[in-house]
Amino acid sequence: MKFTHTLKFQIGIALLALIALFSFFSMHTLKILDEQRTQGALLRLAGELQATAQHMAMQAMNYEKNAPRDSSAYTRDLRLYYQDLMNNTGQFDEICAAFSSGDFQRQLQNYNPTTPVLSDNTLKAAFELEDYWKKFLLTLDKVMGPEAMPHLTEAARLIVDRNPMLLHKTRNLLKALDVDIQQRMLETNRIIRISFAIALIIAIGIMLWFYRRVLRPLGSSVEGFRQAAAGNFSYQVPVASDDEIGFLALSFNQLSSRLNTMFKLTARLQEGSDLNETLEFVSRTFPELLPLDWVGVLFVSTDGHIQLERAFSDGMPEELGILRFPLKNTLLEKCLNSGEPLHIPDVQDVSLQNASYRFLQVLAGRQRQDAIFLPVTSQSPIPGVLVFATRQAHAYQPEHTQLLSNLATVISLSFSRTLKLAEHARLAAIGQFASNIAHEIRTPLATVSMALDYFENTELPGAANKRLQLAEQEMARINRLLADILLYARPLVLNTQPTDICPILEKAVASQKPLATEQQIRLHLSCPNGTLPMCADADRLLQIFLNLLQNAIEAAAQDSTVAIKIISEDEDKVVQVEIHNQGESIAPEYLDRLFEPFFTTKANGTGLGLAIVRRLVQAHGGSIAATSDQTRGTTFTVRIPRML
């Protein structure tokens, strides 16, 4: 942004213009005031000329009427009238000379005004007055005679005769000066009006400029923020200038566009579970946020490798085949371990620094110059890395890395949800496949079972009989596995009705009593006094506790007790059942996986028993958890709401 285009510069110029305008008016006003004071002083001086001339005439007339009769009276008049006459002529001569020369420094020294400038008419009247005055003084000097014994009577007679013309000349000067002053006042008023009009035009221009360049763009920006606050992230503020407000509007538009893109991305990721569609959406929308022409996602496998799952180049799928790389000692591993976006500013050079950077070598082979690795690990079933790359060298600035860092959690959680949905879809497909297989296998298994039953009633040698018994045991295990698969895979429907949990537990204990006796295990059921009514599927509850009791008996040490304890929490209306055995503890790495399908620690287990138990408990709105340690053994805790 050029400095001359900034509001700082433009507003500074506007303020300087206003200051200059104010200074001009202030100086002009002071000048007018000084001129008015000077003109007033000139009028006063002209008035003094007229007053002096009139005073001289009056004194002369009085002296002429009262001429002295003796020498003593003459001496008195000489001391009074002559001295007054000299003072008046001196004052008149001084003022008259000032008007004719234009030098009023002595007369106006106490006013400190501007140097007065007289018009031609005023100067002409002043010259005529001075010319007449000089001739008058010469004649007066001749009439008066010597200074020691002046002829005052003749002087008075001369003053009376010449005074009308002197007053006429004086009035001409006063009149010319007055006309001059009036003309200057008219010119001053005209200048003031013109100056005021120019100032008004400049002020209105500044106001219009301020409205167009500041107020109106600010109003648009405020409307944009109001729209964003209301949730309209697609709103764009018009960018009308390249100044600070224009930069603010541009920044707002970038922010709004990024937020809108992120919300679209989040909504898109929430809608479906297709990783291919999700990655395609990222490849087509993220270029609005940062330079991007290649995007791919890599997932970590259990064998220490990382595989490129999907990739899009310029918004189109890119077929790269199966690309698997060792994860150890790579920048991908560094990114996953740090959990933060990793910027590779020069893919070509960095790919040559280490032979293990094979994925970077793939990017370099596709002419990508800059890349950012974004880890996808938060709550994700499969750790992975989302890769953004571009052909532009040094395209990713710190602001892009910061943007991805701020959005990492959202992107990671969204992708994790996509992966979870994909994983659930895959498991659902596997479940449906397993259910179909189980149905298909049951028919031939029934035929095999009938054949085994036939051979059971046949006399067989000892070795053949043992093989027959082993085959029957395996057949029973297969049937049990198929039953568990069908139970886990088919939709679960509960037949809920009012029931009591204590009789259900008593029935479960009675059913498992023979197995406990065989294993030399004691069963102890602790039920509270009275009933514990609840709304549940009694058959499903019995299935839950039969499975848990059987597991507890099989895991308990000989001559120990399996304790079943019921706790009723009336505050939250929850029934809690604890089944505890004193057998060997479960390893911590296995404890979190007990309820996963097909996970088992038993040699002949199907791995679906506890998974079915958790599914049944959750269908009742409850929860199940397991704790285990070396000293206290293992406890399974089932919490089911009573829902009455």
N, C-alpha and C positions, 0 to 999 in steps of 0.2 A: 504494500500500500504506500503510494507516494505521500510524502508529508503534506504537500499542498492539497491533497484530497481528504485529509483528515478533518474531522469536526473541530479538533483542537486548534488547527491552523485557521479554519474558516471562521469559527466563533471568535478567535483572537482578532482576526481582521475586522469583523463586525464590531467588536468592542472598541478597537482602536478607532474605527470610523466614528462611532458614537462619541468617544472621548474627544476626537479632533473636532467634531461638530459642536460639542459643548464648549470646548476651548475657544473655537472661533466665535461663537455667540457671546461668550463671556468677554473676550477681548474687544469684540465689536461694541458691546454694550458699554464697557469702560471707556472706549474711545468716544462714543456718542456722549456719555456723561461729561467727559473732559471738554469736548467741543461745546456742549451746552454751557458749561461753566465759563469757558473762554468767551463765548458769544455774550453771555451775561455781563462779563467783565468789560468787554468792548462797549456794550450799550451803556454801562455805568460811566466809562471814560467819556463817551460821547455826550452823555448827560452832564458830566462835569464841565465839559467845554461850553455847553449851552448855559449852564448855571453861572460859570465864571464870566462869560460875556454879559449876561444879564446883571450880574453883581457889579461889574465894572461900569455898566451904564447907569445903574441906580446911584452908585457912589459919585459918579461924575455929575449927575443931575443935582444931587444934594449939595455938592461942593459949589456948583455954579450958582445955586440959589443962595447959598450962605458963604459967599466969598469973604475972606478975612478983611477986617477994617484997619488993623494995626499990625505992627511987627510981631507982637507976642502971639496974636492969633495965627499969623502966618507960620510962626515957628511951631505952634501946636499942630497945624494942618500938615506941615512938612513932616512932622514926626508920626502923624497918624495916617492921613490920606495918602501921602506919597509912599509910605512903607507898604500900605495895603495895595496900592496900585502896582508897585513892583512885584509883590507876591503873586497877584492875580495874573499879570502879564507873564511872569516866569512860569507859573503853572500852566497857563494856556499855551505858551510856547512849547513847553515840554510835551504836553499831550498831543498837540498838533504835529510836532516832529515825529512822535511815535507812530501816528496814523500814516503820515506820508512815507516813512521809512519801513514800516511794518515791524519794527523792533519794539516790543512791549515788555521786554525783560524786566525793566525797572518797575514799571507800573503793575505788572502781574506776578511779581516774584513771590508773593505770599500765597498765590493760588496754585502754583506748580502745574499750570495747564499745558496743553499742547500748543505748539507754535501756531498762532492764528494766521490764516491765509485769507487776505481780503480780495474781493472781486474787483474787476476792472472799474465798475461804476463807483465803488466805494473809494478806490485809490484815486480816481479822477476827482471826486468830490473833496478828498483829503488834499490833493495837490492844489486845487483851486482855493481851498481854505487857507493852506499854508502860504500860497502866493499872495493872497490878499492880506494875510496876517503880517507877512514880512514887510509889505509896503506900508501897512498901518503902523508897524513899529518904527520904521524909518521916519515917517511923518511925525509920529509922536515924539521921537527923540529930538527932531529939529524944533518942534514947537516948545518942548519943555526947556530946551537950552541946557546950560551947564548943570551938572549934577549937584553942585554945592547950593545953587539958588535956582531951582527949576521953576518954570512958569506953570504953576498948577492950574490956574484959571483957564489959560489957553488949552492946556492938556485936557481939562474936563470938557471944554467946549468941543474939542476935536473928537473926543470919545463919544459924546452925545450925537454928533453929526455922523460919525462913521459906524456907530453901533448897529443900526438897522441892517446894513449890508453884512456886517460881521455875523449877526444872528442868522441872517438868511443863509450865508455860507455854512454856518454851523448846523442849521436845520437840514440843509442839503446833505451834509455828511451823515447826520443821524438818520435821515430818511433812506439814504443809499445803504447804510449799514443795516437798517431794519429790513429792507427788501432783500439784502444779501442773506440775512439770517433766516428769513422766511423761506427763501429758495433752498437754502441748505437743509432746513427742516423737512421740506417736501422731498428732497433727494434722499434724506436719511430715512424717512418713512417708506419711500419706495424700495430702498435697499433692504429695509427690515422686512417688508412684505415678501420680497423676492427670496430673501434668505430663509424666512419662515417656510415659504412654499417648498424650497429646495430641501430644507431639513425634514419637512413633513413627508415629502416624496421618498427621501432616503430612509426615514424611519419606517414608513409603510413597506418599502422594499425589503428592509431587514426583517420586518415581521413576517412578510410573505415568504421570504427565504427560510426563516426559522420554522415556519409552519410546514413548508414543503419538505425541508431537509431534516427536520428534527421531530416536530410534533406528530405529523402524519405517519412517518415510519415507526415512531415509538408506539403510536396507537395500534398499528398493524402487529407489532411485536407483542404488545399486551394482549391482543386478541388471540395471537398464536399460543401464548402461555395459558390463556383461559381455556382454549380448546384442548390443549394438552392436559391441563388439570382435570378437564371433564372426561378424559380418556380417548380423545380423538388424536391418535398419534400419526395419522396420515395427513394432517393439516400442514400446509406449507405457507410460510410467510413470504410475501413478495419482496424480492431484493431489488430495491430501486436505486441504490447508490453503492459506491465502493469505499465508504467511510466506516467509522466505528459502528454505526447503527446497521449499515449493510453487512458488516462482518458479524454483528450479533444475530441478524436475521439468517445469514448463511449458516452460522453455528447452530442456531435453533433448528433449521431445516435438516442439517446433518443429524442432530440428536433425535429429532422426530422421526426421520427416516430409519435410523438405526433401531429405535424403540419399536417402530412399526414392523420392521423386518424381524426383530427378535420375537415379538408377540406372534407374528405369523409362523415363525419357525416353531415356537413352543406349541402353538395350536396344532400345527402340522404333525409335530412329534407326538402330541397327545391323541391324535385321531387314529393313527394306524401303527402297525408293527412291521411294515415292510422296510427293511434297512436300505434296500436299493432306491426306493422312492424317496426316503428321507434324505439320503445322500445327494440324490439328484436335486431335491429342493434346495439344499444348502449350496450346491454348485451354481444354482441359478439366481439365488437371492443374496448371498453374501457378497458378491461383487459390489453391491450398493454400500457395503460397510468398509471394505478394504480391497486392495488389489488381489485378484484371485482368478486364476484360469485353470487350476488343477486342485482337486480335493480327493482325498482317499482316507480310508479307515483301516487300521491294522489291529488284529486281536492276538493276545498272548495265548499260546497253547500250553498244555501241561508238560510238554517235553522240553521246555526252555527255549522254544522258538517263537517268533512272531510272524504272522502271516498277513499279507495284504488281501483283505476281504473284498473290497469294492473300490473303484476309482472312477472319477469323472474328469474329463479334460475338455475345457471350453463348453461345459454344460452337457456334454455327450458321454455315454459310457465308454470307458477305455478297457479293452481286453488285453490283459497282461499275462494271462495264464496263472499258474500257481506259483506265487513268489513267497518263499519262506526263508527267513534269515535267523541266525542265532541272535538271541537278545542280549547276551552278556557282552559287557564292554562297548555298548553302543550308546549313541545319543538318545535313542528311543528308551533304553533302560534308564538313562539319567532323567529323562522327562517323566517317566512313570514314578521313579523314586521321589522326585521333588514335588510332584503334584502341581507344578506350575507350568505355564506356557514357556516353551524354549524356542528362541529365535536363532536361526542359522542364516546369517546375513549374506554369506557367499557359499552357495551349495557346491559350486565347481571346485573351489579350493579346499573346502573342509572335507569333501568326499575323498580327497587324495591323502589326507593326513593320517588315516588309519584304515587298514585293510578290512576291519570289521564293520566299517560304515557302508555296508553293501546296499542298504536302502537308499542312502544319499547318492550312491553311484547310479542307481536306477533313475532317480530324479535328475541327476546331472546328464544322463544319457538322453533325457527328454527335454533338454535345454532349459530346465528350470534353474533360475538364478537365486531366488530368495524363498525361504520356507519358514513356517512356524509349526511346531509340534504342540498339540493341545491334549493333555492326558484325559482319558475317560475312565475314571476309576471309582468315583463316588457311587456306592450302592449298585455297582454294575456287576452282573453275574460273570462277565468276562472282561478283564482289564484290557484296555485298548488305547490307541493313540489316533486322534483325528489330525490329519496333515493338511495344511493350507500352503500352496506354492504358487509361484508366478514366474513368468519369463523375464519380467523387469528386474534389472539389477538394483539392489538396495531400495526396493519398493516399500518394504515394511518399516515404518517409522516407529519411534517409541509410543506414539499415540495408538497405533494399531495393536502393538503388544499389550499396552495397558487396557485397550478395549477388550481384547480376548481374555485378559486376566480378570477383568471385572465380570465378564460374561461366562467365565469358565464353569462356574457352579451351575448356572442355568443350562448351558449346553451339555455339560456332563450328566446332570440329572435327567435331562430330556432324552439324551442318547441312551442313558442307562434304562430309562423306561421303555424305549423302543426295543432294546436288547431283551429286556425282561418279557415284553409282550411277544417278541419273536421266540424266546425260549419257552414261554407258556404255550404258544401255538405249536411249537415243535413237540413239547411233551403231550399236548392234547392229541396231536397226530399219532404219536407213538402209542398213547393210551388206546386210541381207537383201533390202531393196527393190532395191538396186543389183544384187545377184546375180540376182534374178528378171528385172530389166530387161535385164541382159546376156544372159541365156539367150533372152529374147524377141527381142532385137535381132539375135542371131547368125543366125537363119534368114533374115530379109530381107536381111541383109548378105551372106550367101552367094550369094543370088540376084543382088544387085548386082555382087558380085565376078565371078560367072560372065558377066554381061553385059559387064563391062569386059574380061575375057579374050577374049570374042568380038570386041569392037571392036579389040583389040590385033592380031589377025590380019587386020584389014581395012585396006585402003589408005585413009588419011585425009589431008586437007590438013594443012599444017604447023601451023596454029593449033589445029586440032582434035586433032592428035596430042599437042601440048603439054598441052592440057586433059585428054586421056586419061591422060597420065603423072602429072599433078597429082592426078587423081582416084584413081589407083592408090596413090600415096603416102599420101593421106589415108585410103584404105581400110585400108592396112597399119597406119597409126597408130591407127585406130579398133579394129582387131583386137587390136593390142598393148595398148591401153587396156582392152578387154574382158577380155583374158587376165589382165592385172594385177588388175582388179577381182575376177574370179572367184578368182584365187589368194589375194588378201587376204581375201575374204569367206568362202570355204569353210573348214571345220574343217581344221586342220593335223595330219597324221599322219606321224610320222617312221619311217623304216625303218632303225633303227640297227644297225650291225654293226661289227666291228673293221676299221679302215682306217688309212691313213697320210696325213697332211696334205700332205706334200711333193709326192707325185705329183698330188694334187688341184690344188695351186697351179701345178705345171708344166703341167698340162693347161689351166688357166685362162689362163696366160700364152701358151701356144701358140695358144689360140683367139682371143686378142685381138691377136696379133702383126700380122695384116694391118691392123687399124685403127690400131695404133701406127705402123706403117711409113707408112701414108697420111698420118698427122698429123705425121710426122717426129719421133716420140717413141721414146726408148730404154726398154726394159723390163729391169730388173735384179732377179733373184730371188736372195735370200740364204737358203739352207737350211743348217741345221747338219749336220755329218757324222753318218751313221747314220740310223736311222728314228725317227719320232715317232708311234708307234702311239696310236690313240685310238678310242673307241667313238662313232660318229656316223653320220649319214645322208650318204653321200658325194655323192649327187646334190644335196642341199640345200646342202652346203658349197660345191660347185662353183657353184651358182646365186648364192650370197652373193658369192664372190670375182669371178665374171664381172661382176656388177653394179658392184661397187666398182672393179674395174679399168677398166671402160668409162667410169665417171664420172671417174676419175683421168686417163685418157688425154684425154678431151674437155676437161677443165679445165686440163691442163698446157700450158705454153708450148712453142712450137716449139723443136726442138733441145735439149730438156731430158730428164731421166730420171725415170721413175716407178719408185720403189724399193719392193720387197716384201721385208720382213724378218720372219723367224720367230724368236721368243724362247720358249724352253722353261723354265718355272719348275717344277723338280722338287719344290720344297718343298711347294707347294700343288697340284701336278699340273694346271697350267693351261698351255695353248698360247696364245701371244699373237702375232697377225699384224698388222703395221703396213704400211699402203699409203700412201706419201707422194708427192705431186706438187708441183712448183715453180710452179704457176700462180698466178693472182690469188687473194688471200685472200678468205674469206667474211666478210661483214659480221657484227659481233657480234649484231645483232638478228635475223639469219637463222640463226645457228649453232645456237641452242637449238630451232629449229623444223624442222631438216632432216629429222627422222624422223617428223614429223606427216603423216597421210594428206592427199593432194592439195595439199601444199605443194611448190612447185618454183620454181627460179630460171631454168629453161630455157624457151625459147620454145615448144618442141614436147614438153616433158616431161609425163608423166602425173601426177607427184606421188606415185606409189605405190611407186617403186623402192626408195628407202631405207626406207620404212615396211615393205615386205615383207622387206627385209634384216634390220631390227631384229627383226621377228617371228620370222624363221627362227633368228637368233642366240639370242634369248630362249628359243625352243623347245628349244635345245640346253643351256639353263641358263647361257648366257654373257651377255656385254654388249658394247655397241658405243658408241664415243664419237668425237667429231671435235674437232680443234684446228686453229686457223688463225691466221696472222699474216703481215704483209707481207714479213718477211725470210726465213722458213723455208718458207712455203707452207702446204699443208693436209695433215693426216695423219688417216687413219681407223684406229682401233685396235680390233681384234676380239679378245676374250678368251673362250675356250671351254674348259671343263674336259674332261680326257681321259676320265674315268669308266671306267677299266679295273679 
